[in-house]
Amino acid sequence: MTLHSFASIAYPTAEAALLAETATWISAGGLNETSEIAESFAAKSDEALADELLSECEPNADRLDRNDVVAAFARLRDMNSVIDAI
């Protein structure tokens, strides 16, 4: 059995763990207000957000696939609250 985790929390799939990671990043661990998150989504594309997250994850970014990160941001964009992903 493969363990998919982020922040010492186990998730049922790698996709769920990545979704939690991107949600935590864009919400600054829950510190950003919903309006601040909405501003980030309005100002930047999923690709730009993914590139920013990956650049901040260096040197451990190689464990993340850019296309998967882009897809996670697209899913977050469609959610009512990014906190639901965490």
Buried (B, 14 or more C-beta within 10 A) or exposed (E): EEEBEBEEEEBEEBBBBBBBBBBBBBBEEEEBEEEEBEEBBEEBEBBEBBBBBBEEBEEEBEEBBEEBBBBBBBBBBEEEEBEEBB
